[in-house]
């Protein structure tokens, strides 16, 4: 199978190299010709334009900085669409805008081609090693047909849903990570300024209940099944803990913007009369504001947690 690949930067260089190592014939393009030197030395063929890549291959992958670059590669006289044939798929590995992806879909349908959003998560090291998640949205039959190529690039390949769903999943993942990162910076500066050695503090919190579990696994207990009674730890006690932490922040002169917002959420939940419910019951407020009902079957949640392929 001849595989096209456009975008040989920080992520694309490693991903395309793993596809080549798996034995696929590669036709590549990048805005900088020198970015292709290594993979061309490994047997890949250079193409002078995205259009030429599409014309020479069965399936195309793009790995680009963002929506603007993706649109530029897809459209125009020398863009991918100009060279794509009926039934030919494009898997876009870019962290892209779901709106941009969905807005471009009619252009692909006019051509008879197929667009699938396929963002990745693993960082440059994962792109090199193949220890990487690839989330795919779009035609599921096309996904299954070309899954072997995806498996050559990542060890956690998943079909997420219709076009755009995978991009949403990637944005949720990245947003969560950066929000947690910001919260950790706030909490740790409070702890260190209050007199605890930073390495000792880090070692301590890693051994606690939050430090011992995967970041997103906590959603399985209450948020996803929408079960907040009986409490594992009462909201009134959690409110007391956060109040004490923000008090230390004030005493130490440490800005506590996220902690104060968390305390506001918990205080609003207490005002609802939820002091005896689980400490995570304040999460209900965000569901209500979003106009959402999220209630997953506990058996389905347990199946995900048991799935070793998702470990």
Backbone torsions as a table, in degrees:
resi	resn	phi	psi	omega
1	UNK	NA	135.0	177.3
2	UNK	-95.2	122.9	-174.5
3	UNK	-113.6	129.5	176.1
4	UNK	-94.1	144.3	179.8
5	UNK	-143.0	126.2	-179.3
6	UNK	-123.5	123.6	-179.0
7	UNK	107.0	91.5	-173.2
8	UNK	-111.5	43.8	-178.9
9	UNK	-89.1	-143.7	-174.3
10	UNK	-55.4	-45.2	-179.8
11	UNK	-91.6	-45.8	-174.0
12	UNK	-62.4	-31.9	-179.3
13	UNK	-63.1	-43.9	179.9
14	UNK	-71.5	-42.3	-178.6
15	UNK	-63.2	-47.8	-179.0
16	UNK	-65.4	-34.9	178.6
17	UNK	-63.8	-39.0	179.1
18	UNK	-68.8	-34.6	175.4
19	UNK	-65.8	-40.0	178.4
20	UNK	-65.9	-41.0	178.6
21	UNK	-62.2	-29.5	179.2
22	UNK	-75.8	-4.7	175.0
23	UNK	103.3	3.3	-179.6
24	UNK	-78.2	139.0	172.9
25	UNK	-73.7	128.6	-173.0
26	UNK	-114.8	137.4	170.6
27	UNK	-121.8	123.0	-168.3
28	UNK	-126.2	159.0	175.4
29	UNK	-152.6	147.8	175.1
30	UNK	-150.9	158.1	177.7
31	UNK	-62.1	-25.1	177.4
32	UNK	-113.6	116.2	-178.0
33	UNK	-58.2	-35.9	-177.4
34	UNK	-65.4	-22.0	178.4
35	UNK	-65.8	-19.4	-177.6
36	UNK	-94.8	-2.4	-173.7
37	UNK	-57.5	-44.9	-175.8
38	UNK	-65.8	-47.8	-176.8
39	UNK	-72.6	-30.4	175.9
40	UNK	-68.2	-33.6	175.3
41	UNK	-66.2	-23.7	178.3
42	UNK	-89.1	4.3	174.6
43	UNK	114.1	-0.8	179.0
44	UNK	-75.9	157.2	179.9
45	UNK	-104.9	137.0	178.7
46	UNK	-85.7	141.0	173.1
47	UNK	-122.8	144.2	-173.5
48	UNK	-79.9	-10.4	-178.6
49	UNK	-156.2	160.8	173.4
50	UNK	-57.2	-38.7	177.9
51	UNK	-58.4	-43.9	-179.7
52	UNK	-64.8	-34.4	176.2
53	UNK	-61.7	-48.5	-178.5
54	UNK	-61.6	-42.4	-177.6
55	UNK	-65.5	-24.9	-173.7
56	UNK	-100.0	1.4	-171.4
57	UNK	-135.6	167.3	178.0
58	UNK	-90.4	-35.7	-177.9
59	UNK	-140.9	146.4	-176.6
60	UNK	-125.1	143.3	174.3
61	UNK	-122.5	140.2	174.4
62	UNK	-122.0	140.6	176.7
63	UNK	-137.5	97.7	-167.5
64	UNK	-127.8	164.2	-176.9
65	UNK	-62.0	-34.3	-177.0
66	UNK	-177.7	-171.0	-175.7
67	UNK	-57.5	-42.6	-177.7
68	UNK	-60.4	-45.8	-180.0
69	UNK	-67.9	-36.1	179.1
70	UNK	-63.8	-47.0	178.7
71	UNK	-59.9	-40.0	-179.0
72	UNK	-65.1	-37.8	-179.7
73	UNK	-72.6	-34.5	-175.9
74	UNK	-77.5	-40.5	-171.5
75	UNK	-99.1	174.2	177.9
76	UNK	94.6	168.9	-176.7
77	UNK	-60.9	-32.0	-179.6
78	UNK	-109.5	16.0	179.9
79	UNK	-78.8	170.4	-177.4
80	UNK	-57.1	-46.1	-175.8
81	UNK	-58.5	-33.2	-179.2
82	UNK	-64.4	-21.2	-177.9
83	UNK	-111.5	-2.0	-175.3
84	UNK	-81.7	146.3	-178.9
85	UNK	-106.0	168.8	-178.1
86	UNK	-61.2	129.8	178.7
87	UNK	84.8	-7.3	-178.3
88	UNK	-74.4	130.6	-178.7
89	UNK	-97.2	150.0	170.5
90	UNK	-120.3	119.4	174.1
91	UNK	-99.5	112.4	-178.5
92	UNK	-94.1	111.0	-177.9
93	UNK	-85.3	-2.2	-178.5
94	UNK	-65.4	145.6	165.7
95	UNK	-75.2	100.5	-166.2
96	UNK	-116.4	169.5	174.1
97	UNK	-81.8	125.7	177.6
98	UNK	-59.9	-31.0	178.4
99	UNK	-66.7	-44.7	178.5
100	UNK	-61.3	-45.0	-179.2
101	UNK	-60.3	-47.4	-178.6
102	UNK	-67.6	-35.5	179.6
103	UNK	-68.7	-26.6	-179.9
104	UNK	-84.7	-16.5	-176.2
105	UNK	-55.5	-41.7	179.2
106	UNK	-57.5	-34.0	178.2
107	UNK	-65.0	-36.9	177.6
108	UNK	-69.6	-41.1	179.9
109	UNK	-64.0	-38.0	176.8
110	UNK	-59.7	-35.0	-179.0
111	UNK	-83.8	-16.5	-175.6
112	UNK	85.9	6.1	179.7
113	UNK	-89.9	172.7	-174.5
114	UNK	-127.3	128.2	178.3
115	UNK	-107.0	132.0	175.3
116	UNK	-130.0	126.0	174.8
117	UNK	-82.4	130.7	-170.0
118	UNK	-141.3	56.9	-177.6
119	UNK	-64.2	155.8	-175.7
120	UNK	-119.8	160.9	175.0
121	UNK	-144.5	121.5	-179.5
122	UNK	172.6	-12.5	-179.2
123	UNK	71.3	176.9	-179.0
124	UNK	-56.9	-38.1	179.7
125	UNK	-64.2	-41.5	178.5
126	UNK	-68.0	-35.3	176.9
127	UNK	-63.3	-35.8	179.8
128	UNK	-74.9	-43.6	-173.3
129	UNK	-86.0	-19.8	-174.8
130	UNK	86.9	1.4	176.2
131	UNK	-88.4	85.8	-167.5
132	UNK	-154.3	142.9	174.1
133	UNK	-88.5	140.5	172.8
134	UNK	-128.4	118.5	-179.0
135	UNK	-106.5	130.4	-172.4
136	UNK	-122.3	134.3	174.0
137	UNK	-123.8	141.5	-179.3
138	UNK	134.9	-153.9	-177.9
139	UNK	-64.2	117.1	-174.9
140	UNK	-69.2	-33.0	178.8
141	UNK	-66.0	-39.5	176.8
142	UNK	-65.7	-41.4	176.4
143	UNK	-55.6	-48.1	-178.2
144	UNK	-65.6	-36.7	-178.3
145	UNK	-63.7	-37.6	-176.0
146	UNK	-106.5	13.7	179.8
147	UNK	-58.8	-37.1	178.5
148	UNK	-56.1	-34.4	177.9
149	UNK	-68.5	-41.8	178.0
150	UNK	-63.8	-40.2	179.4
151	UNK	-63.9	-25.6	177.0
152	UNK	-70.3	-20.7	-175.8
153	UNK	-101.9	-28.8	-176.2
154	UNK	-144.0	152.0	-178.4
155	UNK	-96.2	-2.0	178.8
156	UNK	-131.9	80.4	-177.1
157	UNK	-100.8	127.4	-175.5
158	UNK	-137.6	141.3	170.5
159	UNK	-89.7	126.8	-173.1
160	UNK	-100.5	-37.6	-178.1
161	UNK	156.4	-156.1	-178.8
162	UNK	-61.7	168.5	179.6
163	UNK	-52.5	131.2	-178.9
164	UNK	99.0	-23.6	-177.4
165	UNK	-64.5	-38.5	-179.1
166	UNK	-67.8	-38.2	177.4
167	UNK	-64.1	-38.1	176.3
168	UNK	-62.8	-45.2	179.8
169	UNK	-59.4	-41.9	179.8
170	UNK	-64.5	-40.6	180.0
171	UNK	-67.6	-37.2	175.6
172	UNK	-62.1	-44.7	179.5
173	UNK	-60.1	-51.4	-176.6
174	UNK	-68.5	-41.6	178.2
175	UNK	-59.9	-45.1	179.4
176	UNK	-59.0	-45.0	-178.7
177	UNK	-60.9	-43.9	-178.4
178	UNK	-73.7	-32.0	175.1
179	UNK	-66.8	-42.1	177.9
180	UNK	-63.8	-41.9	178.3
181	UNK	-57.6	-43.5	179.4
182	UNK	-65.7	-40.8	179.6
183	UNK	-66.2	-40.0	179.3
184	UNK	-64.1	-40.5	177.8
185	UNK	-59.6	-41.3	-179.6
186	UNK	-66.4	-48.3	-177.0
187	UNK	-65.4	-41.6	-176.7
188	UNK	-70.4	-37.9	177.5
189	UNK	-63.8	-35.2	175.4
190	UNK	-63.3	-46.5	-178.2
191	UNK	-63.8	-42.6	-178.8
192	UNK	-69.9	-41.6	179.7
193	UNK	-67.8	-23.8	176.7
194	UNK	-81.1	1.0	170.1
195	UNK	110.7	4.7	-179.4
196	UNK	-93.9	135.4	176.9
197	UNK	-59.6	132.9	-173.8
198	UNK	-61.0	-40.4	-179.7
199	UNK	-68.7	-39.8	177.3
200	UNK	-63.9	-41.3	179.1
201	UNK	-62.9	-46.4	179.0
202	UNK	-59.4	-45.3	178.9
203	UNK	-61.3	-39.8	-179.1
204	UNK	-64.6	-49.6	-175.1
205	UNK	-70.4	-25.7	176.1
206	UNK	-64.2	-25.8	-177.8
207	UNK	-89.3	-7.1	179.8
208	UNK	-79.8	179.0	-174.6
209	UNK	-62.1	-39.5	179.4
210	UNK	-71.6	-38.5	-179.0
211	UNK	-68.8	-21.4	-175.2
212	UNK	-90.0	-8.3	-176.0
213	UNK	-119.3	158.1	177.0
214	UNK	-64.7	145.9	-171.2
215	UNK	-51.4	-49.0	-171.9
216	UNK	-89.4	-6.1	-178.5
217	UNK	-66.9	-24.1	179.2
218	UNK	-62.2	-22.7	178.5
219	UNK	-66.8	-20.2	-176.6
220	UNK	-71.2	-25.5	-172.8
221	UNK	-74.1	-43.7	-171.4
222	UNK	-134.5	-48.9	-172.1
223	UNK	-62.2	-50.1	-176.6
224	UNK	-70.0	-46.3	178.6
225	UNK	-79.6	-7.5	-178.5
226	UNK	58.6	45.4	178.6
227	UNK	-122.1	114.2	-177.5
228	UNK	-121.8	7.9	178.3
229	UNK	-137.3	140.5	-5.5
230	UNK	-72.6	160.3	-176.2
231	UNK	-76.6	142.8	167.3
232	UNK	-81.0	-35.5	177.2
233	UNK	-149.1	121.9	-170.1
234	UNK	-68.3	146.1	179.6
235	UNK	-57.6	-40.1	-177.4
236	UNK	-62.1	-32.5	178.7
237	UNK	-75.6	-39.1	176.5
238	UNK	-64.6	-40.1	177.5
239	UNK	-59.6	-40.4	176.5
240	UNK	-61.6	-42.4	-179.2
241	UNK	-64.0	-45.4	-178.9
242	UNK	-68.7	-35.8	176.8
243	UNK	-61.8	-42.0	178.6
244	UNK	-64.5	-40.9	-179.8
245	UNK	-64.9	-43.9	179.4
246	UNK	-67.2	-31.2	176.5
247	UNK	-63.8	-43.6	176.9
248	UNK	-61.3	-40.9	177.8
249	UNK	-58.3	-43.9	178.7
250	UNK	-64.2	-43.0	-178.9
251	UNK	-63.9	-34.3	-177.5
252	UNK	-90.2	-5.9	-178.2
253	UNK	71.7	33.2	179.5
254	UNK	-102.4	124.7	176.5
255	UNK	-60.5	133.8	-175.2
256	UNK	-130.1	55.2	-173.5
257	UNK	-63.8	-46.8	-178.7
258	UNK	-71.1	-37.9	178.3
259	UNK	-63.2	-40.6	178.6
260	UNK	-65.8	-37.1	176.5
261	UNK	-65.6	-40.5	176.6
262	UNK	-61.1	-42.4	179.1
263	UNK	-64.5	-37.8	177.0
264	UNK	-61.4	-43.2	178.7
265	UNK	-61.5	-45.9	-179.2
266	UNK	-65.1	-38.1	178.7
267	UNK	-64.7	-40.0	177.1
268	UNK	-63.7	-39.8	178.3
269	UNK	-65.5	-38.5	176.0
270	UNK	-61.7	-38.9	179.8
271	UNK	-64.8	-21.4	176.2
272	UNK	-79.0	-6.4	-177.2
273	UNK	88.2	23.9	-175.0
274	UNK	-97.8	18.4	-173.8
275	UNK	-58.2	-28.3	-179.3
276	UNK	-91.7	-2.4	178.7
277	UNK	-83.8	176.8	-177.5
278	UNK	-64.9	153.1	-177.4
279	UNK	-59.6	-23.2	-179.3
280	UNK	-86.7	3.2	-177.5
281	UNK	-64.1	-19.2	175.8
282	UNK	-64.3	-17.7	177.2
283	UNK	-66.7	-21.8	178.2
284	UNK	-60.8	-33.5	-176.9
285	UNK	-59.4	-41.6	179.8
286	UNK	-68.3	-36.4	174.8
287	UNK	-59.4	-45.7	-178.2
288	UNK	-63.6	-45.4	-179.3
289	UNK	-62.8	-30.6	-179.0
290	UNK	-84.3	-7.4	-178.1
291	UNK	69.3	32.7	-174.4
292	UNK	-115.5	148.0	166.0
293	UNK	-115.3	114.0	177.8
294	UNK	-114.7	114.9	-178.2
295	UNK	-150.0	99.9	-178.0
296	UNK	-98.4	149.1	178.4
297	UNK	-65.8	124.7	179.5
298	UNK	-54.7	-32.9	179.0
299	UNK	-65.9	-39.5	178.0
300	UNK	-67.0	-37.8	177.7
301	UNK	-63.5	-44.5	179.4
302	UNK	-62.1	-36.4	179.4
303	UNK	-63.8	-39.4	177.5
304	UNK	-64.4	-42.7	-179.2
305	UNK	-66.2	-30.4	179.9
306	UNK	-81.1	-18.6	-174.5
307	UNK	-68.3	107.3	-177.2
308	UNK	-67.7	-24.1	179.9
309	UNK	-69.5	-16.3	-179.6
310	UNK	-100.2	9.7	-177.3
311	UNK	-80.9	NA	NA
